[in-house]
Amino acid sequence: MTDSRPVRVRFAPSPTGSLHIGGLRTALFNWLFARHHHGSFILRIEDTDQKRFDPTALQTLIEALRWAGLQWDEGPEVGGEFGPYVQSERLEHYQRWANWLVENDKAYRCFCTPERLAQVNKEKTERGEQPGYDRFCRHLTPAQAGEKAAAGEKYVIRFKMPLEGETVVQDQIRGEVRFDNKLQQDMVILKSDGFPTYHLAHVVDDHLMQISHVMRANEWLPSYPLHAQLWWAFGWDMPDYAHLPVILNPNGKGKISKRNPPKDEKGNIIPVMVHDYMAAGYLPEALDNFLANIGWNFGDDEEVFTIDQAVERFDLTRINPANSTFPTEKLGWLNGEHLRRMPVEELARRLKPVLEKAGFEVNVDILLKVAPIIQTRIKTLNEAVTMAGFFFREEFIPSPADKLPQKRMDAQQTSLALQEAIDALETVDDFRHDNTYPAVEKLTEPLGLNNSQLFGVLRTAVTGQTVSPPLFETMEVLGKAESLRRLRLALDSLNGLEKKVS
């Protein structure tokens, strides 16, 4: 920090669709910074692009931020003394300050039509020059501009950028950055419909809301000279700016985006919207951990940490200015790590709605027994549906008899294995897994089978599927009576198959 102002940061998404994964990372870094410095995190909605505005997007943005645990101190649904926090409700501020710039000869009204602007760009391109506005209306006198406006000609307001010298600014991640003013444009700051562009709106709002630090994606760095000149034109104290590294596709080519969705090594499309990860059963704390690792260094070579631990250490000096690739393989691993470190009661609480959404009626007592035996075997909450959904079916669905024999086993061997296992398990009074395992394991040698074969038969018989939680822990949850009933069903099914074959 370069001054003693109270830390006030903002996340200002545009409601044009679901929250992008890169947007969540920006929000996360702002939130971590605010919490580290005991400051305020503000949510501000930048809805001035009316052509792309999606009326349903605001609620999905709010839902995604709250799911990720990034609660804001001021903003929509919360309020605050600097509201309103939706830009379309603040138009008078932008219009007032845009006109102030015109009145103070720091901006001008531009009456050029879209057709003229297109022709200028075409001619510049043909001459091999950089496209952009030719500043035609910059040379109008105030009287000439006034006459055109009085005649009803539509106009925008453009900011007067310096024509010579350099704009020298500080970036909290990159240090001093220099821009040649000759290469800058006189950008539109107020459109003909009275709505501001981002350039003006964010400067006015950041001033009025007393924002101390602006943390945004590196793609805004080329606009930094314009924004700095706007701050200086107004004579306002400028916040500290930090341009965050962009998240690149896994192959390092291009920014990760929805329009050109990235793919993993197998050709599968990688989701880029936060709601996709919510629906896929990822934990918010794992996604936060994952995103914090992209471009920021926790230290101590530690990749797994809680959000509270990140708050304690978050510092802009730990941010790498280079753009970072999206390490898709790390998210599944991190999610699994967070699942394994979670208290069983909390895991059961998270699993319950997932199982219910899949159509199961969940018995909480059973779920509390199931959660610990699948905890090390799932990487997402959704994987519990296929792995452990059978515990919650109203009726057991046995596996087809022809699926019971394992590799290098015939029906006769499988039938004998089932019968021997049933006989052995009937003698076990205490049906805990550490008692049932040795009772069955000792059958492998007499039967001429290995553990994989014998346990595979029993797993398929007891669960109705080939992939499940550990076999003997599963039977412990089901209980002796139910486990034996399912084994006998499998034996009867297999004997029936043998009779049909013969």
C-alpha positions in Angstrom: 0.0 0.0 0.0 1.3 3.5 -0.9 -0.9 5.5 1.5 -2.9 5.3 4.7 -6.4 5.4 3.1 -8.8 2.8 4.4 -8.8 -0.1 2.0 -11.9 -0.1 -0.2 -11.9 -2.3 -3.3 -14.6 -3.2 -5.7 -15.6 -6.0 -8.0 -17.6 -4.5 -10.9 -19.0 -7.2 -13.3 -21.2 -6.5 -16.3 -24.5 -8.5 -16.1 -24.2 -10.0 -19.6 -24.3 -13.7 -18.6 -23.1 -16.1 -16.0 -19.9 -15.3 -14.0 -16.7 -16.3 -15.9 -14.0 -18.2 -14.0 -11.6 -15.3 -14.7 -14.1 -12.9 -13.2 -14.3 -15.0 -10.1 -10.5 -15.0 -9.8 -10.6 -11.1 -10.0 -13.3 -11.0 -7.4 -11.4 -13.4 -5.2 -8.2 -11.4 -5.3 -10.1 -8.2 -4.4 -11.9 -9.9 -1.6 -8.7 -11.5 -0.2 -7.0 -8.1 -0.3 -9.9 -6.3 1.5 -10.1 -9.0 4.2 -6.3 -9.0 4.7 -6.3 -5.3 5.3 -9.6 -5.3 7.3 -11.1 -3.2 4.5 -14.3 -3.2 2.5 -15.2 -5.2 -0.5 -17.8 -3.6 -2.7 -20.0 -5.2 -5.4 -20.9 -2.7 -8.2 -22.9 -3.6 -11.2 -21.6 -2.1 -14.5 -24.7 -2.4 -16.7 -24.1 0.6 -19.0 -23.7 -1.6 -22.1 -27.4 -1.9 -22.7 -27.0 -3.9 -25.9 -25.4 -6.8 -24.1 -27.5 -6.5 -20.9 -29.1 -9.7 -19.6 -31.8 -9.2 -17.1 -31.3 -12.6 -15.5 -27.5 -12.3 -15.2 -27.5 -10.2 -12.0 -29.0 -13.0 -9.9 -26.7 -15.6 -11.3 -23.7 -13.3 -10.5 -24.9 -12.9 -7.0 -25.5 -16.6 -6.6 -22.1 -17.5 -7.8 -20.3 -15.0 -5.6 -22.2 -16.1 -2.5 -21.6 -19.8 -3.4 -17.8 -19.0 -3.5 -18.0 -17.3 -0.1 -17.2 -13.8 -1.4 -19.8 -11.8 0.5 -19.6 -8.1 -0.2 -19.8 -5.3 2.4 -21.7 -2.9 0.2 -23.7 -3.4 -3.0 -26.9 -4.9 -4.3 -29.1 -6.6 -1.7 -26.8 -5.2 1.0 -26.9 -1.4 0.5 -24.3 1.1 1.8 -23.8 4.8 2.1 -22.3 5.2 -1.4 -25.2 3.7 -3.4 -26.9 3.1 -5.6 -24.5 0.3 -6.7 -25.9 -0.3 -10.2 -24.5 2.1 -12.8 -27.7 2.5 -14.8 -29.2 4.1 -11.7 -26.3 6.6 -11.5 -26.5 8.3 -14.9 -26.8 11.8 -13.6 -23.3 11.5 -12.0 -21.7 10.6 -15.3 -23.5 13.2 -17.3 -22.6 15.9 -14.8 -18.9 15.1 -14.8 -18.7 14.5 -18.6 -20.2 18.0 -19.1 -17.7 19.4 -16.5 -14.9 18.0 -18.6 -16.3 19.7 -21.7 -16.8 23.0 -19.9 -13.2 22.9 -18.7 -11.8 22.1 -22.1 -10.7 18.6 -21.2 -13.3 16.9 -23.4 -15.3 17.7 -26.4 -18.6 16.9 -28.2 -18.1 14.7 -31.3 -20.9 14.8 -33.9 -19.3 12.4 -36.4 -21.7 9.8 -37.7 -20.9 6.0 -37.7 -20.6 6.2 -41.4 -17.9 8.9 -41.2 -16.0 7.0 -38.5 -16.1 3.8 -40.7 -14.8 5.8 -43.7 -12.0 7.3 -41.6 -10.9 3.8 -40.4 -11.0 2.5 -44.0 -8.8 5.3 -45.3 -6.3 4.9 -42.4 -6.1 1.2 -43.0 -5.5 1.7 -46.7 -2.6 4.1 -45.8 -1.2 1.6 -43.4 -1.9 3.8 -40.4 -3.3 2.8 -37.0 -7.1 2.8 -37.1 -8.9 5.2 -34.9 -10.7 8.5 -34.7 -9.0 11.4 -36.5 -10.0 14.0 -33.8 -12.0 16.0 -36.4 -14.5 17.4 -33.9 -11.7 18.3 -31.4 -11.1 21.4 -33.5 -14.6 22.7 -33.3 -15.0 25.9 -31.3 -17.4 25.8 -28.4 -19.8 28.0 -30.4 -19.7 25.6 -33.4 -20.4 22.6 -31.2 -23.2 24.5 -29.5 -24.8 25.3 -32.8 -24.7 21.6 -33.9 -26.2 20.5 -30.5 -28.9 23.2 -30.7 -29.8 21.9 -34.2 -30.5 18.5 -32.8 -27.4 16.7 -34.1 -26.5 13.7 -32.0 -23.1 13.6 -30.3 -20.9 11.7 -28.0 -18.4 13.2 -25.6 -14.7 12.3 -26.2 -11.9 12.9 -23.8 -8.9 15.1 -24.9 -5.8 13.0 -24.5 -2.5 14.8 -24.5 -0.9 14.8 -28.0 2.7 14.8 -26.9 4.9 13.3 -24.3 4.3 10.3 -22.2 1.8 9.1 -19.6 3.8 7.6 -16.8 1.9 5.5 -14.2 2.5 3.1 -11.4 1.2 -0.4 -11.3 1.3 -2.2 -8.0 2.4 -5.4 -9.7 4.5 -4.2 -12.6 6.0 -1.0 -11.2 6.4 2.0 -13.5 4.7 1.8 -16.9 5.1 4.3 -19.7 2.8 5.1 -22.6 3.5 7.2 -25.6 0.7 9.8 -25.8 0.9 10.0 -29.6 -0.4 6.4 -29.8 -3.5 7.1 -27.7 -7.0 7.8 -28.8 -9.6 10.4 -27.9 -12.0 7.8 -26.5 -15.7 8.2 -26.1 -16.6 8.7 -22.4 -20.3 9.5 -22.8 -22.5 7.9 -25.5 -25.3 9.7 -27.4 -27.9 7.9 -25.3 -26.6 9.5 -22.1 -24.9 6.3 -20.9 -21.2 6.4 -20.0 -18.6 4.1 -21.3 -16.5 2.1 -18.8 -13.7 4.6 -19.0 -15.7 7.5 -17.5 -18.1 5.5 -15.3 -15.5 3.6 -13.3 -13.4 6.7 -12.6 -16.4 8.7 -11.4 -17.7 5.8 -9.3 -14.4 4.9 -7.9 -14.0 8.5 -6.8 -17.4 8.9 -5.3 -17.2 5.5 -3.6 -13.7 6.3 -2.2 -12.1 3.2 -3.8 -8.5 2.9 -2.6 -7.3 0.1 -4.9 -8.4 -1.0 -8.3 -7.5 -4.7 -9.1 -8.5 -5.7 -12.6 -7.4 -8.0 -15.4 -4.2 -7.2 -17.3 -6.3 -6.7 -20.5 -7.2 -3.3 -19.1 -3.5 -2.2 -18.9 -3.6 -0.5 -22.4 -6.5 1.7 -21.1 -4.6 2.8 -18.1 -3.2 6.0 -19.6 -6.6 7.2 -20.5 -7.9 6.4 -17.0 -4.9 8.1 -15.4 -5.4 11.2 -17.5 -9.1 11.3 -16.5 -8.2 11.2 -12.8 -5.7 14.0 -13.3 -8.2 16.0 -15.4 -10.7 15.9 -12.6 -8.0 16.7 -10.0 -9.0 13.7 -7.9 -6.7 11.4 -5.9 -6.2 8.3 -8.0 -6.5 4.8 -6.4 -3.6 2.4 -6.6 -4.0 0.2 -9.7 -2.9 -3.4 -10.0 -3.4 -5.3 -13.3 -3.8 -9.0 -12.6 -2.4 -11.7 -14.9 -4.9 -13.1 -17.4 -5.8 -16.8 -17.3 -4.7 -18.5 -20.5 -5.9 -21.7 -22.1 -4.1 -24.8 -21.0 -2.0 -24.7 -24.1 -1.0 -21.1 -23.3 -2.6 -19.8 -26.5 -5.1 -17.1 -25.9 -7.3 -16.0 -23.0 -9.6 -18.6 -21.6 -13.0 -17.7 -22.9 -16.6 -18.9 -23.5 -16.6 -18.0 -27.2 -13.6 -20.3 -27.8 -13.9 -22.9 -25.1 -10.6 -24.6 -24.2 -10.1 -28.3 -24.3 -8.1 -30.7 -22.2 -5.6 -33.3 -23.6 -8.4 -35.7 -24.4 -10.3 -33.1 -26.4 -13.0 -32.6 -23.7 -14.3 -29.0 -23.4 -13.2 -27.3 -20.2 -16.0 -25.3 -18.5 -15.3 -21.6 -18.1 -18.4 -20.4 -16.2 -18.7 -20.7 -12.5 -22.1 -22.2 -12.6 -20.7 -25.1 -14.6 -18.4 -25.9 -11.6 -21.2 -25.5 -9.1 -23.4 -27.9 -11.1 -20.5 -30.4 -11.5 -20.1 -30.9 -7.7 -17.0 -28.9 -7.0 -16.5 -27.4 -3.6 -16.4 -23.6 -3.4 -13.4 -23.7 -1.1 -11.5 -25.9 -3.6 -12.3 -23.6 -6.5 -11.2 -20.6 -4.5 -8.0 -22.5 -3.6 -7.5 -23.4 -7.3 -8.0 -19.9 -8.6 -5.8 -18.4 -5.9 -3.0 -20.6 -7.1 -3.2 -19.1 -10.6 -0.9 -16.2 -10.6 -0.5 -15.9 -6.8 2.0 -17.7 -4.6 0.8 -18.8 -1.1 4.4 -19.7 -0.2 6.1 -22.6 1.5 5.5 -24.7 -1.7 2.0 -25.3 -0.3 -0.8 -25.7 -2.8 -3.7 -26.7 -0.5 -4.9 -24.1 1.9 -8.1 -22.6 3.2 -9.5 -19.2 2.3 -8.8 -18.0 5.8 -5.1 -19.0 5.4 -5.1 -17.1 2.1 -6.5 -14.0 3.7 -3.7 -14.1 6.3 -1.0 -14.2 3.6 -2.5 -12.3 0.7 -0.1 -9.7 -0.6 0.2 -8.1 -4.1 3.9 -8.7 -4.1 3.2 -12.4 -4.3 1.4 -12.0 -7.7 3.3 -13.0 -10.7 2.8 -10.3 -13.5 3.0 -13.0 -16.2 -0.2 -14.5 -17.6 -0.9 -18.0 -16.3 -2.3 -21.1 -17.9 -5.4 -22.9 -16.6 -4.1 -26.1 -14.9 -7.2 -28.2 -15.3 -5.7 -31.3 -13.8 -5.1 -29.5 -10.5 -8.7 -28.8 -9.8 -9.9 -32.4 -9.5 -6.9 -33.1 -7.2 -7.5 -30.0 -5.1 -11.2 -30.8 -4.8 -10.4 -34.3 -3.6 -7.9 -32.9 -1.1 -10.6 -30.6 0.4 -13.1 -33.4 0.5 -10.7 -35.7 2.4 -9.9 -32.9 4.9 -13.6 -32.2 5.6 -15.3 -33.3 8.8 -17.6 -36.3 8.0 -20.6 -34.4 9.3 -19.9 -31.5 6.9 -19.3 -33.9 4.0 -22.7 -35.6 4.7 -24.4 -32.2 4.8 -22.9 -31.3 1.3 -23.8 -34.7 -0.2 -27.4 -34.7 0.9 -28.8 -32.2 -1.6 -26.7 -33.8 -4.4 -28.1 -37.2 -3.8 -31.6 -35.8 -3.4 -31.3 -33.9 -6.7 -30.4 -37.3 -8.3 -33.8 -38.6 -7.1 -32.8 -40.5 -3.9 -34.6 -40.2 -0.6 -31.7 -39.8 1.8 -31.6 -41.3 5.2 -29.3 -39.1 7.2 -28.2 -41.9 9.6 -27.1 -44.0 6.7 -25.5 -41.1 4.9 -23.3 -40.4 8.0 -22.1 -44.0 7.7 -21.6 -43.8 3.9 -19.8 -40.5 3.9 -16.5 -41.7 5.5 -16.2 -44.8 3.3 -16.5 -42.8 0.1 -14.5 -39.7 1.3 -11.2 -40.8 -0.1 -12.7 -42.2 -3.4 -14.6 -39.2 -4.8 -13.1 -36.1 -6.4 -16.4 -34.2 -6.7 -19.7 -34.4 -4.8 -21.5 -35.6 -7.9 -19.3 -38.8 -8.0 -21.1 -39.9 -4.8 -24.3 -40.4 -6.9 -22.8 -43.2 -9.1 -20.6 -44.6 -6.4 -23.0 -44.7 -3.4 -26.5 -44.0 -4.7 -27.3 -47.7 -4.3 -27.4 -47.2 -0.5 -30.5 -45.0 -0.9 -32.5 -46.9 -3.5 -36.0 -47.8 -2.4 -35.5 -51.3 -3.9 -32.2 -53.0 -4.6 -31.4 -53.5 -8.3 -29.3 -56.7 -8.6 -26.6 -56.9 -11.3 -27.4 -59.2 -14.2 -26.1 -62.7 -13.5 -23.6 -62.6 -16.5 -21.9 -59.6 -14.9 -21.0 -61.6 -11.7 -18.1 -63.7 -12.9 -14.8 -61.9 -12.8 -11.8 -62.1 -15.2 -10.8 -65.7 -15.8 -13.8 -67.1 -13.9 -16.7 -69.2 -15.2 -20.2 -69.4 -13.8 -19.5 -72.5 -11.8 -16.5 -71.0 -10.0 -18.5 -67.9 -9.3 -21.4 -69.9 -7.9 -19.1 -71.8 -5.6 -17.4 -68.6 -4.5 -20.8 -67.0 -3.6 -21.9 -70.1 -1.6 -18.6 -70.3 0.3 -18.8 -66.6 1.1 -22.4 -66.8 2.3 -21.5 -69.8 4.6 -18.5 -67.9 6.0 -20.4 -64.7 6.6 -23.3 -66.4 8.3 -20.9 -67.4 11.1 -19.8 -63.8 11.8 -21.9 -62.3 14.6 -20.3 -58.9 14.8 -20.6 -57.7 11.2 -18.0 -54.9 11.3 -15.6 -54.8 8.4 -12.6 -55.9 10.4 -14.4 -59.1 11.2 -16.0 -59.9 7.8 -12.8 -59.2 5.8 -10.7 -62.1 7.4 -13.7 -64.4 7.2 -13.9 -64.0 3.4 -10.2 -63.4 2.6 -9.2 -66.8 3.9 -11.4 -68.4 1.2 -9.3 -67.2 -1.7 -6.6 -69.9 -1.6 -9.0 -72.9 -1.2 -11.1 -71.5 -4.1 -8.0 -70.9 -6.3 -8.9 -67.2 -6.6 -7.2 -64.0 -5.8 -8.7 -61.1 -3.8 -9.6 -59.1 -6.8 -11.7 -62.0 -8.2 -13.4 -63.0 -5.1 -14.1 -59.5 -3.8 -15.2 -58.4 -7.3 -17.9 -61.1 -7.3 -19.1 -60.1 -3.9 -19.0 -56.4 -4.7 -21.1 -56.8 -7.8 -23.5 -59.1 -5.9 -23.9 -56.7 -2.9 -24.0 -53.3 -4.7 -25.4 -54.2 -8.1 -22.4 -52.4 -9.7 -18.7 -52.9 -10.4 -17.5 -49.7 -8.8 -18.4 -49.0 -5.2 -17.0 -48.0 -1.8 -14.8 -50.6 -0.1 -16.7 -53.9 0.0 -16.5 -54.8 3.6 -17.3 -51.3 4.8 -20.3 -51.4 2.4 -21.6 -54.6 3.9 -21.2 -53.2 7.4 -23.4 -50.2 6.5 -26.0 -52.6 4.8 -25.9 -54.9 7.8 -25.6 -58.7 8.0 -29.2 -59.6 7.0 -29.3 -57.3 3.9 -25.8 -58.3 2.8 -26.6 -62.0 2.9 -30.0 -61.4 1.2 -28.2 -59.8 -1.7 -25.6 -62.5 -1.9 -28.3 -65.2 -2.0 -30.2 -63.2 -4.7 -27.0 -63.2 -6.8 -26.4 -66.9 -6.2 -30.0 -67.8 -7.2 -29.6 -65.6 -10.3 -26.4 -67.2 -11.3 -27.8 -70.8 -10.7 -30.7 -69.8 -12.9 -28.3 -68.7 -15.6 -26.4 -71.9 -15.4 -29.7 -73.9 -15.9 -30.5 -71.9 -19.0 -27.1 -72.4 -20.5 -27.2 -76.2 -19.8 
